[in-house]
């Protein structure tokens, strides 16, 4: 019985003194693609967990939507290089016909090829072909067996290598050449595809204060908590060359102009995350010169995107609560995110961020709480 009374008392006190903060941001669903993305803003970073583990996405019915966090944009680059080839020899031997080609106008560097394209005016044929390669037109190495054909509207006149080749001479062997096939043009082809990921970089103007004291200009930036900064740029119309110091490193910055040519570098690279402290102080040493004018501050940071399926909802609510005890949700969608990122994704805009600001702690009359506990105890004892 005593344990029950103590438990009730603890619950009442905890309930009265506890405060739950729920920050939200509204997102309208636009676009026709299945998947949507929302890029996080500095205000969300400032008021969420540093690892974003407290973030939830809810649909218009209030249900949680699975999501994953994307930090970069995958980009594919395709490049094709053509090497014209010329016929240097053709002959028949043992019921087979041979064509020998070499690369015209060899570049100074080694060439790499991934295929050979053939062109011919002949039609209605299908031939097996053996492909050989050589570096000197003396020693030949078989590359692979393949086939070429031109039947009705169907053509296959490209030989794709099983692996990239570095040969500069190529030989084609046809089992026979009753059709008297000749090639009007032969090109060695190098197709290369590269895959790169570029981080999402956003910029914004933070709130800041400027103070000039003891020949030093202090610039105090606010709203940087949990942001991974790439760099900070000081905007000024003054002509100067000064040393700027930060907690993470120093750099000489300047804004000069001579003979109509401007020399400007007022950006200091950081590439680091700002921890729990919301304010970052920059110091510009003025020596005995007048302080420079500060027209503005530009901050660039690495941004994250929340990617999710937007089907069946006209709007979404992004919720975050700055609760370090929370663990990030685990969703299946994370396991196939690379496939999703290959699709077209609608980027949605965040609007109407509402922060649940903590109120001053209310003073409760604990005498009333005591009387409630006594009443509950009396009832329990009378059972």
C-alpha positions in Angstrom: 0.0 0.0 0.0 2.8 2.4 0.9 4.5 1.7 -2.4 1.3 2.6 -4.3 0.9 5.9 -2.4 4.5 6.8 -3.1 4.2 5.9 -6.7 1.1 8.1 -7.1 2.9 11.0 -5.3 5.9 10.7 -7.6 3.7 10.7 -10.7 1.8 13.8 -9.7 5.0 15.7 -8.9 6.7 14.6 -12.2 3.6 15.4 -14.3 3.3 18.9 -12.8 7.0 19.8 -13.2 7.7 18.1 -16.6 7.6 20.0 -19.9 7.4 18.4 -23.3 8.6 20.5 -26.3 7.4 19.6 -29.8 8.8 21.8 -32.6 7.1 21.4 -36.0 7.4 22.6 -39.6 4.7 22.3 -42.2 5.4 21.0 -45.7 2.9 21.1 -48.7 3.0 18.2 -51.1 3.7 19.4 -54.6 4.9 17.7 -57.8 3.9 14.4 -59.4 6.8 12.1 -58.4 6.3 9.4 -55.8 9.2 10.4 -53.6 9.7 13.7 -51.9 12.6 15.5 -50.2 12.8 18.2 -47.6 16.1 20.1 -47.1 16.6 21.0 -43.4 17.1 24.7 -42.5 19.4 26.2 -39.8 16.5 26.8 -37.5 15.7 23.1 -37.5 19.4 22.1 -36.9 19.5 24.6 -34.0 16.5 23.0 -32.2 16.9 19.3 -33.1 19.3 16.7 -31.8 22.8 17.0 -33.2 22.4 13.6 -35.0 18.8 14.4 -36.1 17.6 11.3 -34.2 14.5 13.1 -32.9 13.1 13.9 -36.4 9.8 12.4 -37.5 7.7 13.0 -40.6 3.9 12.7 -40.3 1.2 12.7 -43.0 -2.0 14.6 -42.9 -3.6 11.9 -40.7 -0.8 12.1 -38.1 0.8 8.8 -39.0 4.6 8.5 -39.1 6.1 8.1 -42.5 9.3 6.1 -43.0 12.2 8.2 -44.3 16.0 8.3 -44.7 18.5 11.1 -44.5 20.4 12.0 -47.7 23.5 14.2 -47.5 24.6 14.4 -51.1 23.5 14.5 -54.7 24.7 11.6 -56.9 25.7 12.7 -60.4 26.8 10.5 -63.3 29.1 11.8 -66.1 29.3 10.1 -69.4 32.2 10.7 -71.9 32.8 9.1 -75.3 36.1 9.3 -77.2 36.4 8.1 -80.9 39.6 6.9 -82.5 39.3 6.6 -86.3 40.9 3.5 -87.8 42.3 2.7 -91.2 42.6 -0.5 -93.1 46.2 -1.7 -93.5 45.7 -5.2 -94.8 43.1 -7.7 -96.0 43.6 -11.2 -97.1 42.1 -14.7 -97.2 43.6 -17.8 -95.6 42.2 -21.3 -95.0 38.7 -20.4 -95.9 38.8 -17.4 -93.6 39.0 -13.7 -94.4 41.0 -11.2 -92.4 40.8 -7.4 -92.0 43.7 -5.6 -90.2 43.1 -2.1 -88.9 45.2 0.5 -87.0 44.4 3.6 -85.0 45.0 6.8 -87.0 46.8 9.7 -85.4 47.8 8.0 -82.2 47.7 10.4 -79.2 50.8 10.9 -77.0 49.2 8.9 -74.2 48.0 5.3 -74.1 44.5 4.8 -75.5 41.8 2.7 -73.9 38.9 1.3 -75.8 35.6 -0.3 -74.7 34.1 -1.2 -78.2 34.5 -1.0 -81.9 31.9 0.3 -84.3 31.7 -0.9 -87.9 29.9 0.6 -90.8 29.0 -1.2 -94.0 26.7 -0.8 -96.9 26.1 -4.6 -97.1 22.8 -6.0 -95.9 21.2 -9.4 -95.3 24.1 -11.1 -93.6 24.9 -12.6 -90.2 28.5 -13.4 -89.5 30.6 -14.9 -86.6 33.7 -12.8 -86.1 36.9 -13.3 -84.1 38.6 -10.1 -82.8 42.4 -9.9 -82.2 44.5 -7.1 -80.9 48.2 -6.1 -81.2 50.5 -3.4 -80.1 53.0 -3.7 -83.0 51.2 -5.5 -85.9 53.4 -8.5 -85.3 52.2 -10.3 -82.1 48.5 -10.8 -82.0 46.3 -11.8 -79.1 42.8 -13.0 -79.3 40.3 -10.7 -77.6 37.0 -12.4 -78.0 34.4 -14.1 -80.3 31.4 -12.1 -81.3 28.9 -11.6 -84.1 27.7 -8.9 -86.5 24.6 -8.8 -88.7 22.3 -6.7 -90.8 19.0 -8.4 -91.5 16.0 -6.4 -92.5 15.8 -3.5 -90.1 17.8 -5.2 -87.4 21.5 -4.4 -87.1 24.4 -5.2 -84.8 27.6 -3.6 -86.0 29.2 -2.8 -82.6 31.5 -5.1 -80.8 31.6 -4.4 -77.1 34.7 -5.7 -75.4 34.4 -7.8 -72.3 36.9 -5.6 -70.6 38.7 -2.4 -71.7 41.6 -2.9 -74.2 44.8 -0.9 -74.9 45.7 -2.3 -78.3 46.3 0.0 -81.2 45.9 -2.6 -84.0 42.9 -4.8 -84.4 42.2 -7.8 -86.7 38.8 -9.2 -87.6 38.5 -12.8 -88.8 35.4 -13.9 -90.7 34.8 -17.7 -91.2 34.1 -17.0 -94.9 33.2 -13.9 -96.9 30.9 -15.1 -99.5 28.9 -12.0 -99.1 32.1 -9.9 -99.9 31.5 -7.7 -96.8 33.7 -4.6 -96.7 33.7 -2.0 -94.0 33.2 1.6 -95.0 34.3 2.9 -91.6 35.8 1.5 -88.4 36.0 3.4 -85.1 37.6 2.5 -81.9 35.4 3.7 -79.0 36.1 4.5 -75.4 32.9 5.0 -73.3 33.5 6.0 -69.7 31.0 6.7 -66.9 32.0 8.3 -63.7 29.9 8.6 -60.5 30.3 11.4 -58.1 28.6 12.6 -55.0 28.5 16.3 -54.2 27.3 17.4 -50.7 24.3 19.7 -50.4 25.7 23.2 -49.6 23.4 25.9 -48.5 24.1 29.5 -47.5 22.3 32.0 -45.3 22.8 35.2 -43.4 22.9 34.6 -39.6 22.0 37.1 -36.9 25.1 38.8 -35.8 26.4 41.6 -33.6 29.4 43.8 -34.2 31.5 45.4 -31.4 34.6 47.5 -31.8 36.8 47.5 -28.8 40.6 47.9 -28.1 41.5 47.9 -31.8 39.6 44.7 -32.4 36.3 44.2 -34.3 34.3 41.4 -32.6 31.7 39.8 -34.8 29.4 37.4 -32.8 27.3 35.1 -35.0 24.2 33.4 -33.7 22.1 30.5 -34.9 24.9 28.2 -35.8 24.3 25.4 -33.4 24.6 21.9 -34.9 25.5 23.3 -38.3 28.5 21.8 -40.2 30.0 24.9 -41.6 32.0 25.0 -44.8 33.1 28.7 -44.6 32.1 32.2 -43.4 32.5 35.3 -45.6 32.7 38.8 -44.3 31.0 41.4 -46.6 32.6 44.8 -46.5 32.9 47.9 -48.7 36.2 49.0 -46.9 39.6 48.6 -48.4 41.7 46.6 -46.0 44.1 43.8 -45.3 43.6 42.4 -41.8 44.1 39.2 -39.7 40.8 37.4 -38.7 40.9 35.0 -35.9 38.4 32.3 -35.0 38.3 29.5 -32.4 39.2 27.1 -35.2 41.9 28.9 -37.0 43.2 32.2 -38.3 43.5 33.8 -41.7 44.5 37.0 -43.4 41.5 38.5 -45.2 41.7 41.4 -47.7 39.6 43.6 -50.0 41.9 45.6 -52.2 41.7 47.4 -55.5 44.5 48.7 -57.7 44.4 50.1 -61.3 40.8 48.9 -61.6 41.6 45.3 -60.6 40.0 44.0 -57.4 41.7 41.5 -55.1 39.2 40.0 -52.6 39.4 37.2 -50.2 37.3 37.7 -47.1 36.3 34.0 -46.7 37.6 31.8 -43.9 37.2 28.0 -44.4 36.0 26.0 -41.4 34.7 22.5 -42.4 33.6 21.7 -38.9 30.4 21.3 -36.9 29.4 23.9 -34.4 28.7 22.1 -31.1 26.2 23.0 -28.4 27.4 26.6 -28.2 25.0 28.7 -30.4 27.4 31.7 -30.7 30.6 31.9 -32.8 32.9 34.8 -32.3 35.2 36.2 -35.1 37.9 38.8 -34.3 39.4 41.2 -36.8 42.6 42.8 -35.7 42.6 46.5 -36.7 45.9 47.5 -35.2 45.9 51.3 -35.4 43.5 51.5 -38.4 39.8 52.4 -38.2 37.5 49.4 -38.0 36.3 48.1 -41.3 32.6 48.4 -42.2 30.7 45.1 -41.9 27.9 45.1 -44.5 26.9 41.5 -43.9 27.9 37.9 -43.1 27.4 34.9 -45.4 27.6 31.4 -44.0 27.7 28.2 -46.0 26.9 24.8 -44.4 26.4 21.2 -45.3 22.7 20.4 -45.5 20.7 17.2 -45.1 17.6 16.1 -46.9 14.8 14.0 -45.5 13.6 11.7 -48.3 10.2 9.8 -48.1 7.2 8.6 -50.0 4.6 11.3 -50.5 1.8 9.2 -51.7 -1.7 9.7 -50.2 -1.1 13.0 -48.3 -1.6 16.6 -49.3 0.7 17.9 -46.6 3.3 16.8 -44.1 4.5 17.8 -40.7 8.1 17.6 -39.7 8.4 17.1 -35.9 11.6 17.5 -33.8 11.9 17.8 -30.1 15.6 18.2 -29.0 15.5 15.0 -26.9 19.0 13.4 -26.7 17.5 10.3 -25.1 15.7 9.5 -28.4 17.2 7.0 -30.8 16.8 7.5 -34.5 14.0 5.4 -36.0 14.9 2.5 -38.2 13.0 2.0 -41.4 13.2 -0.4 -44.3 13.4 2.4 -46.8 17.1 3.0 -45.7 18.1 -0.4 -47.2 17.0 0.6 -50.7 17.7 4.3 -50.7 20.3 4.1 -53.5 17.6 2.9 -55.9 15.3 5.7 -54.8 18.0 8.3 -55.4 18.1 7.2 -59.0 14.5 8.3 -59.5 13.1 11.8 -59.9 12.4 13.3 -56.5 10.2 16.3 -55.8 11.9 18.8 -53.5 9.4 20.3 -51.1 9.8 23.6 -49.2 9.6 24.0 -45.5 7.3 26.7 -44.2 5.7 27.8 -40.9 8.3 26.5 -38.4 6.8 26.6 -35.0 9.1 26.3 -31.9 7.6 25.2 -28.6 9.3 27.8 -26.4 9.6 26.7 -22.8 7.6 28.8 -20.3 8.7 29.9 -16.9 8.3 27.2 -14.4 5.0 27.6 -12.6 4.9 27.7 -8.8 2.5 25.1 -7.5 0.9 24.9 -4.1 2.3 21.7 -2.9 -0.1 21.8 0.1 -2.9 21.0 -2.3 -0.8 18.1 -3.7 -0.3 16.9 -0.1 -4.1 17.0 0.5 -4.7 15.1 -2.7 -2.3 12.4 -1.7 -4.0 12.2 1.8 -7.4 11.8 0.2 -6.2 9.1 -2.2 -4.5 7.3 0.8 -7.8 7.4 2.8 -9.7 5.9 -0.1 -7.2 3.2 -0.6 -7.2 2.3 3.1 -11.0 2.1 3.1 -11.0 -0.5 0.4 
